[in-house]
Amino acid sequence: PAGHGLHADVEVTFAALARAAAYARARGVGVRLLTCEFAGEARIRRPAAFEPVANLTRHAFEAYELGRRGVAERRLPFVTEIFENAYRETEGARFLGYTNADIAVQEDFYVKAAAYAKASDAFVINRVEVDDKDANGRPYGPADLETLYALGRKRPQRHAGYDCFFWRRDRTPLVSLFVRNVFVGYPPVGRHVMEALRCVFGTKYREIRGAHHTFHLGDRNGGWSQHGQYEHMNRRAARLAP
């Protein structure tokens, strides 16, 4: 929602994804941009290119009864429900992709992803971290995409985490089984999704490091240390998953 610390990042993400999708379609690569959210949730304004799918229905605070532990409520959805919503809406598609909401992409992102999909059944792309403000301290926004593209191509890819995933759509039910009960927003969700893809696809899985396809504004994350019980429950759910 507006006012959240990652609000500017998400606006840049939406703008970059919409532009990358248009770039890909003009070159014969079909792309659909899907979003899902909780009913009544405050929304960040997004381009018309995004298609809303079924509303989310479950979140970690309620499912794990975290209110009993005195934890502040955060409506963090389960990865499985996001994947299943996308699966139902995309009959006929070969691949599904999932990116964190604060991960922006280069203009040719989907063209590059389509090329990787010809050789792999699943892959993850690691991000480049770029400045979140210009030299005068002004935060970057959607109007600064050209500058951010240049920074994303220039800066080294060093981040070791996982936040952008692609896989063969027809294997989504199995992928969802491996990630059930793990939710977004706290570790180890990225690594757990990566390990699920690696387990399901074996030698047809690929990890793409050192490239310059995605970028993140700054080096901060979602304020994990502020809500330790969420991370504790997510790590526990990951350990208990198949």
C-alpha positions as a printed NumPy array, in Angstrom:
array([[  0.   ,   0.   ,   0.   ],
       [  0.948,   3.649,  -0.37 ],
       [  3.157,   4.803,   2.491],
       [  4.923,   1.467,   2.844],
       [  8.707,   1.66 ,   2.697],
       [  8.755,  -0.231,  -0.599],
       [  6.063,   1.857,  -2.286],
       [  8.441,   3.635,  -4.694],
       [ 10.159,   0.343,  -5.554],
       [  6.845,  -1.268,  -6.492],
       [  5.829,   1.65 ,  -8.701],
       [  9.116,   1.273, -10.583],
       [  8.508,  -2.477, -10.85 ],
       [  5.05 ,  -2.019, -12.364],
       [  6.312,   0.506, -14.901],
       [  9.292,  -1.665, -15.868],
       [  7.226,  -4.843, -16.241],
       [  4.62 ,  -3.111, -18.409],
       [  7.311,  -1.669, -20.644],
       [  9.121,  -5.012, -20.923],
       [  5.884,  -6.795, -21.82 ],
       [  5.149,  -4.3  , -24.605],
       [  8.723,  -4.635, -25.889],
       [  8.388,  -8.44 , -25.95 ],
       [  5.004,  -8.473, -27.694],
       [  6.36 ,  -6.23 , -30.427],
       [  8.952,  -8.948, -31.056],
       [  6.565, -11.894, -31.079],
       [  6.936, -12.996, -27.448],
       [  3.568, -13.402, -25.728],
       [  3.409, -12.016, -22.189],
       [  0.536, -11.592, -19.726],
       [  1.011,  -9.622, -16.502],
       [ -1.123, -10.951, -13.637],
       [ -1.713,  -9.638, -10.124],
       [ -3.649, -10.929,  -7.157],
       [ -4.443,  -9.359,  -3.809],
       [ -6.753,  -9.542,  -0.839],
       [-10.257,  -8.136,  -1.201],
       [-10.41 ,  -4.611,   0.206],
       [ -6.625,  -4.23 ,   0.261],
       [ -5.264,  -0.765,  -0.509],
       [ -3.719,  -0.874,  -3.96 ],
       [ -0.727,   0.829,  -5.47 ],
       [ -1.779,   2.306,  -8.79 ],
       [ -0.644,   0.09 , -11.635],
       [ -0.636,   0.268, -15.433],
       [ -3.668,  -1.055, -17.301],
       [ -1.467,  -3.824, -18.719],
       [ -1.88 ,  -5.794, -15.471],
       [ -4.751,  -8.274, -15.232],
       [ -6.202,  -9.004, -11.765],
       [ -6.953, -12.676, -11.076],
       [ -8.865, -14.304,  -8.206],
       [ -8.487, -12.613,  -4.829],
       [ -6.213, -14.148,  -2.226],
       [ -8.006, -15.829,   0.66 ],
       [ -5.357, -16.997,   3.166],
       [ -2.555, -15.199,   4.973],
       [  0.059, -16.184,   7.524],
       [ -1.132, -14.007,  10.414],
       [ -4.507, -15.733,  10.476],
       [ -3.422, -19.246,   9.481],
       [ -0.67 , -19.404,  12.108],
       [ -2.664, -17.489,  14.762],
       [  0.175, -15.018,  15.226],
       [ -2.103, -12.592,  17.055],
       [ -1.839, -14.893,  20.068],
       [  1.902, -14.203,  20.076],
       [  1.404, -10.434,  20.162],
       [  2.631,  -9.992,  16.59 ],
       [  1.431,  -7.063,  14.466],
       [ -0.88 ,  -8.161,  11.674],
       [  0.573,  -8.387,   8.18 ],
       [ -1.502,  -9.997,   5.44 ],
       [  1.231, -12.072,   3.827],
       [ -0.139, -14.562,   1.27 ],
       [  0.957, -18.136,   0.769],
       [  3.071, -18.814,  -2.314],
       [  0.941, -21.807,  -3.268],
       [ -2.215, -19.699,  -3.636],
       [ -0.42 , -17.194,  -5.866],
       [  0.923, -19.971,  -8.091],
       [ -2.422, -21.754,  -8.263],
       [ -4.249, -18.544,  -9.188],
       [ -1.811, -17.972, -12.051],
       [ -2.076, -21.606, -13.167],
       [ -5.874, -21.433, -13.452],
       [ -5.742, -18.235, -15.505],
       [ -3.109, -19.264, -18.064],
       [ -4.305, -22.353, -19.916],
       [ -2.24 , -22.716, -23.079],
       [  0.843, -20.922, -21.731],
       [  4.163, -22.775, -21.7  ],
       [  5.814, -20.969, -18.781],
       [  4.859, -19.122, -15.637],
       [  7.038, -16.477, -14.034],
       [  6.952, -15.02 , -10.544],
       [  8.894, -11.995,  -9.335],
       [  8.924, -10.229,  -5.991],
       [  6.936,  -7.004,  -6.076],
       [ 10.059,  -4.836,  -5.68 ],
       [ 12.081,  -6.419,  -8.506],
       [ 12.206,  -4.312, -11.669],
       [ 13.401,  -5.543, -15.054],
       [ 15.297,  -4.379, -18.098],
       [ 13.282,  -3.563, -21.208],
       [ 14.371,  -6.765, -23.011],
       [ 13.716,  -8.941, -19.956],
       [ 10.976, -11.146, -21.42 ],
       [ 12.831, -11.591, -24.703],
       [ 15.831, -12.868, -22.728],
       [ 13.58 , -15.063, -20.575],
       [ 12.008, -16.616, -23.692],
       [ 15.491, -17.53 , -24.91 ],
       [ 16.351, -19.19 , -21.579],
       [ 13.045, -21.091, -21.71 ],
       [ 14.099, -22.791, -24.934],
       [ 16.986, -24.503, -23.145],
       [ 15.641, -24.965, -19.593],
       [ 12.412, -26.109, -17.979],
       [ 12.945, -23.823, -14.972],
       [ 15.327, -21.02 , -14.11 ],
       [ 15.908, -18.248, -11.6  ],
       [ 17.453, -14.849, -12.331],
       [ 19.443, -13.01 ,  -9.674],
       [ 19.152,  -9.266,  -9.348],
       [ 21.472,  -6.293,  -9.606],
       [ 21.249,  -3.685,  -6.84 ],
       [ 21.177,  -0.053,  -7.969],
       [ 20.951,   3.312,  -6.206],
       [ 17.519,   4.293,  -4.928],
       [ 18.29 ,   8.052,  -5.057],
       [ 20.107,  10.343,  -7.453],
       [ 23.148,  12.462,  -6.569],
       [ 20.887,  15.128,  -5.054],
       [ 19.102,  12.688,  -2.782],
       [ 15.907,  12.57 ,  -4.854],
       [ 14.294,   9.099,  -4.822],
       [ 14.061,   7.418,  -8.201],
       [ 10.6  ,   6.721,  -9.584],
       [  8.878,   5.345, -12.706],
       [  9.897,   8.413, -14.744],
       [ 13.563,   7.456, -14.244],
       [ 13.513,   4.093, -16.006],
       [ 16.187,   5.034, -18.555],
       [ 18.582,   6.021, -15.771],
       [ 17.758,   2.854, -13.828],
       [ 18.271,   0.676, -16.908],
       [ 21.739,   2.179, -17.321],
       [ 22.583,   1.63 , -13.65 ],
       [ 21.32 ,  -1.942, -13.858],
       [ 23.579,  -2.661, -16.809],
       [ 26.579,  -0.996, -15.171],
       [ 26.492,  -2.358, -11.616],
       [ 27.803,  -5.874, -10.869],
       [ 25.39 ,  -8.678, -10.087],
       [ 26.384,  -9.726,  -6.563],
       [ 23.153, -10.375,  -4.686],
       [ 22.932, -14.03 ,  -3.69 ],
       [ 19.198, -14.219,  -2.936],
       [ 16.347, -15.511,  -5.102],
       [ 13.472, -13.299,  -6.222],
       [ 12.666, -14.015,  -9.892],
       [ 11.517, -17.463, -11.046],
       [ 10.307, -19.149, -14.239],
       [  9.101, -22.715, -14.728],
       [  7.079, -24.894, -17.084],
       [  3.444, -24.172, -16.367],
       [  2.302, -27.801, -16.62 ],
       [  4.399, -28.7  , -13.57 ],
       [  2.853, -26.017, -11.369],
       [  0.769, -28.447,  -9.256],
       [  3.96 , -30.258,  -8.244],
       [  5.862, -27.025,  -7.606],
       [  2.953, -25.825,  -5.448],
       [  3.117, -29.011,  -3.401],
       [  6.741, -28.322,  -2.518],
       [  6.12 , -24.717,  -1.459],
       [  2.883, -25.185,   0.465],
       [  2.575, -23.353,   3.804],
       [  5.452, -20.983,   2.977],
       [  4.435, -17.343,   2.589],
       [  5.885, -14.235,   0.974],
       [  7.781, -11.455,   2.712],
       [ 10.196, -13.35 ,   4.968],
       [ 13.045, -15.826,   4.578],
       [ 13.447, -18.466,   3.431],
       [ 10.715, -18.048,   0.805],
       [ 13.066, -17.244,  -2.089],
       [ 15.463, -20.079,  -1.385],
       [ 12.582, -22.471,  -0.769],
       [ 10.973, -21.717,  -4.153],
       [ 14.384, -22.128,  -5.805],
       [ 14.904, -25.489,  -4.1  ],
       [ 11.422, -26.595,  -5.162],
       [ 12.231, -25.818,  -8.791],
       [ 15.581, -27.553,  -8.557],
       [ 13.926, -30.626,  -7.053],
       [ 11.068, -30.778,  -9.584],
       [ 13.132, -30.072, -12.703],
       [ 16.528, -31.593, -11.876],
       [ 19.053, -31.143, -14.659],
       [ 16.633, -28.947, -16.624],
       [ 16.838, -26.275, -13.892],
       [ 19.228, -23.354, -14.371],
       [ 20.418, -20.537, -12.143],
       [ 21.377, -17.33 , -13.931],
       [ 23.976, -15.286, -12.075],
       [ 26.214, -12.495, -13.286],
       [ 23.646, -11.218, -15.805],
       [ 21.927,  -7.842, -15.818],
       [ 18.253,  -8.654, -16.39 ],
       [ 16.6  ,  -7.507, -13.148],
       [ 17.359,  -4.814, -10.589],
       [ 16.349,  -3.65 ,  -7.131],
       [ 16.427,  -0.106,  -5.767],
       [ 18.932,   0.008,  -2.902],
       [ 20.11 ,  -2.864,  -0.735],
       [ 17.351,  -2.876,   1.875],
       [ 14.721,  -5.594,   2.139],
       [ 11.327,  -5.79 ,   3.823],
       [ 12.216,  -5.013,   7.439],
       [ 12.442,  -8.649,   8.473],
       [ 13.933,  -8.026,  11.907],
       [ 10.828,  -6.072,  12.919],
       [  8.603,  -9.161,  12.937],
       [ 10.746, -12.112,  14.014],
       [  7.8  , -14.455,  14.534],
       [  6.948, -14.312,  10.842],
       [ 10.415, -15.445,   9.871],
       [ 10.344, -18.123,  12.568],
       [  7.061, -19.546,  11.24 ],
       [  8.214, -19.408,   7.63 ],
       [ 11.43 , -21.26 ,   8.389],
       [  9.454, -23.842,  10.312],
       [  7.022, -24.283,   7.397],
       [  9.954, -24.722,   4.993],
       [ 11.513, -27.408,   7.188],
       [  8.229, -29.329,   7.312],
       [  7.579, -29.103,   3.555],
       [  8.35 , -32.149,   1.394]])
